[in-house]
Amino acid sequence: MLKQILTVTGGPLLAAALFLSCSRNADYAVVDRVGHVDSNDSRFSYVPDNLKDGDPTTSWQTRGHQKKRPVILDLKFRDSVNIESLRLWNGYQKSAAPWGDLYYKNQRIRRLKICVNDATRCIETEISDHTGPQEIRISENHVTKLTLHILSWYTGSKWQDLAISEIEVVQKPSIFFYLLIGLVATGGAIAVYFVFRIPTYRANSGKLVEHLLRSIGQ
């Protein structure tokens, strides 16, 4: 019975809440002000769009910092967005023959400055030197552009290409997300109530019928 009630009441609402939760990443266009590495190997590509392809085993890479150019990336949004955080995969998080793990062989971000819109607010943060995602809290509303200034980097053991595998822009939850979570919680409470209430109601009804039959028999 519990499974049936949850399927009818909570299932669709929970699915909708999970969908909204998973779709919180904002789409953006990348403007690469420093220039990316052109690969001579057809297996590899280091274009800016690799930052938002959903695959941490691809990467954007540059050598512009070796020529003393400022390393700057603009993330531009079609519509203004309310941003909760930036999720970043540092370095080149890929293993490939014959080199093996490429993460420490390339350079990675050490110090990053993030500016909101036209530098209305900037934050500087230290980026840890490890694989996997890292969360950088932004908490800004009505954002149309984020500008990333890479200020320093960790040295690569083999190459001097500076790499970033992936950047996700996480939006703040909308009011609809919280409403759906509330509906899911309410649906669950109703389901639990009926699961425990219906058997009691049936038992009491049975006793009432039995009592009436005895009264008639007397």
Phi and psi in degrees as a GROMACS rama.xvg file:
@    title "Ramachandran Plot"
@    xaxis  label "Phi"
@    yaxis  label "Psi"
@TYPE xy
-58.9062  -42.3322  LEU-2
-62.1003  -41.2924  LYS-3
-65.366  -43.5191  GLN-4
-65.8703  -43.2141  ILE-5
-65.3416  -34.2514  LEU-6
-64.6869  -40.5768  THR-7
-76.9065  -42.9048  VAL-8
-95.6242  -53.4457  THR-9
-87.9727  -31.0001  GLY-10
-55.7839  -57.9684  GLY-11
-61.6036  -39.024  PRO-12
-66.7696  -41.8267  LEU-13
-64.0203  -40.0747  LEU-14
-61.8388  -41.6378  ALA-15
-65.4771  -40.5929  ALA-16
-64.2052  -41.7555  ALA-17
-64.9275  -37.6496  LEU-18
-62.488  -46.1679  PHE-19
-63.6136  -37.1077  LEU-20
-64.5714  -42.3489  SER-21
-75.359  -19.8313  CYS-22
-99.0864  23.4293  SER-23
-82.8723  -7.17045  ARG-24
-75.7896  128.565  ASN-25
-85.3733  136.823  ALA-26
-78.0359  147.887  ASP-27
-149.947  161.446  TYR-28
-105.293  140.374  ALA-29
-100.129  128.721  VAL-30
-111.098  112.864  VAL-31
-94.0978  104.739  ASP-32
-83.2315  -13.9892  ARG-33
-103.8  -24.5412  VAL-34
97.6368  140.494  GLY-35
-101.778  165.142  HIS-36
-75.3696  133.863  VAL-37
-93.9491  119.727  ASP-38
-85.1172  142.153  SER-39
-88.318  -6.05716  ASN-40
-106.146  122.834  ASP-41
-64.7493  -15.3863  SER-42
-76.5833  -15.0277  ARG-43
-124.406  142.33  PHE-44
-142.794  139.435  SER-45
-125.097  34.6346  TYR-46
-73.9516  157.868  VAL-47
-58.4722  -33.066  PRO-48
-65.7166  -13.7617  ASP-49
-62.9134  -21.0569  ASN-50
-67.8007  -20.0748  LEU-51
-130.224  25.4164  LYS-52
-91.185  2.09403  ASP-53
76.39  10.5823  GLY-54
-124.735  105.001  ASP-55
-68.4301  -7.40988  PRO-56
-90.2504  0.701796  THR-57
-105.384  165.991  THR-58
-154.779  156.49  SER-59
-92.6234  138.561  TRP-60
-138.939  149.057  GLN-61
-139.91  154.868  THR-62
-119.158  7.38532  ARG-63
-59.311  -32.673  GLY-64
-65.7827  -24.832  HIS-65
-70.6968  -19.8882  GLN-66
-101.298  17.5929  LYS-67
66.5018  22.0074  LYS-68
-82.717  144.78  ARG-69
-63.3516  133.599  PRO-70
-95.1145  102.068  VAL-71
-131.952  133.976  ILE-72
-124.712  134.051  LEU-73
-104.779  130.654  ASP-74
-107.579  111.431  LEU-75
-108.903  138.093  LYS-76
-109.761  140.421  PHE-77
-63.3795  -45.3664  ARG-78
-119.229  157.203  ASP-79
-64.5693  143.32  SER-80
-129.46  154.713  VAL-81
-99.8964  112.532  ASN-82
-101.057  131.85  ILE-83
-91.3973  -46.2072  GLU-84
-160.99  169.21  SER-85
-113.287  130.102  LEU-86
-110.524  119.835  ARG-87
-125.471  135.449  LEU-88
-105.154  108.229  TRP-89
-75.7022  152.202  ASN-90
67.3881  -163.872  GLY-91
-107.8  99.7645  TYR-92
-92.4977  68.4062  GLN-93
-142.767  148.414  LYS-94
-114.123  133.698  SER-95
-149.083  137.996  ALA-96
-70.9175  144.474  ALA-97
-95.3508  13.7342  PRO-98
-89.9863  -20.16  TRP-99
80.7774  -141.246  GLY-100
-69.9813  122.681  ASP-101
-93.5841  -4.04215  LEU-102
-58.9746  -57.0566  TYR-103
-79.4051  -12.0511  TYR-104
-75.6068  -25.5386  LYS-105
-103.488  166.223  ASN-106
-79.0931  153.039  GLN-107
-130.439  158.59  ARG-108
-67.665  135.975  ILE-109
-108.022  -50.597  ARG-110
-124.516  130.839  ARG-111
-131.6  134.457  LEU-112
-112.051  130.143  LYS-113
-117.36  122.785  ILE-114
-112.676  137.337  CYS-115
-95.0699  132.706  VAL-116
51.6061  -130.507  ASN-117
-94.2248  59.7593  ASP-118
59.912  31.9047  ALA-119
-65.5936  -27.6359  THR-120
-153.006  134.234  ARG-121
-127.539  144.474  CYS-122
-128.388  145.28  ILE-123
-113.641  141.455  GLU-124
-146.593  151.541  THR-125
-89.4865  130.843  GLU-126
-99.1308  127.981  ILE-127
-71.1811  152.42  SER-128
-98.3914  77.3086  ASP-129
-154.462  161.85  HIS-130
-78.4879  170.315  THR-131
88.5378  171.616  GLY-132
-77.6801  151.611  PRO-133
-127.469  138.336  GLN-134
-100.763  128.388  GLU-135
-118.389  114.371  ILE-136
-73.8442  131.347  ARG-137
-112.824  -55.5204  ILE-138
52.8513  65.977  SER-139
-133.322  144.835  GLU-140
-106.321  156.991  ASN-141
56.3745  50.443  HIS-142
-94.8063  129.438  VAL-143
-110.243  -16.727  THR-144
-156.433  138.794  LYS-145
-116.015  131.612  LEU-146
-111.582  122.839  THR-147
-103.997  119.057  LEU-148
-106.51  114.937  HIS-149
-87.8456  112.017  ILE-150
-92.5684  -32.6798  LEU-151
-154.634  169.719  SER-152
-151.423  159.003  TRP-153
-84.9017  140.713  TYR-154
-72.4843  137.787  THR-155
-83.1452  147.181  GLY-156
-77.6875  -18.1256  SER-157
-128.013  -45.4251  LYS-158
-119.983  159.714  TRP-159
-105.605  18.5021  GLN-160
-78.2935  129.709  ASP-161
-88.9887  126.607  LEU-162
-127.099  146.174  ALA-163
-133.49  131.643  ILE-164
-85.1892  -42.3095  SER-165
-158.534  145.441  GLU-166
-134.235  122.88  ILE-167
-112.451  137.361  GLU-168
-104.046  111.45  VAL-169
-93.5209  122.038  VAL-170
-83.323  156.425  GLN-171
-67.5978  146.345  LYS-172
-61.4715  141.171  PRO-173
-82.2366  168.303  SER-174
-61.7214  -30.663  ILE-175
-66.0006  -33.7121  PHE-176
-62.9372  -46.6792  PHE-177
-66.8048  -36.6818  TYR-178
-62.742  -42.1864  LEU-179
-66.3602  -39.7198  LEU-180
-60.9287  -40.8939  ILE-181
-63.2348  -40.7219  GLY-182
-66.3828  -38.6233  LEU-183
-62.2091  -44.881  VAL-184
-63.3653  -41.4779  ALA-185
-64.5451  -43.5492  THR-186
-60.8929  -39.6502  GLY-187
-65.2371  -40.4915  GLY-188
-64.5047  -41.334  ALA-189
-63.5844  -41.456  ILE-190
-61.4323  -45.6708  ALA-191
-62.7484  -40.5664  VAL-192
-58.5504  -48.2212  TYR-193
-69.8241  -34.4622  PHE-194
-60.5317  -40.8219  VAL-195
-88.6284  -24.6651  PHE-196
-83.261  -40.595  ARG-197
-61.5952  -47.0645  ILE-198
-59.2761  -37.9533  PRO-199
-64.8041  -42.2273  THR-200
-62.3398  -43.0613  TYR-201
-64.742  -40.9319  ARG-202
-63.8367  -43.7356  ALA-203
-65.0578  -38.7126  ASN-204
-63.3244  -40.5461  SER-205
-62.8974  -41.3147  GLY-206
-65.3885  -38.0063  LYS-207
-64.7916  -44.0735  LEU-208
-62.7561  -42.784  VAL-209
-62.0074  -40.9473  GLU-210
-64.57  -41.2464  HIS-211
-64.6623  -41.0462  LEU-212
-63.8437  -39.6986  LEU-213
-64.79  -39.3758  ARG-214
-64.1386  -41.1497  SER-215
-65.4747  -38.7392  ILE-216
-65.9772  -30.7697  GLY-217
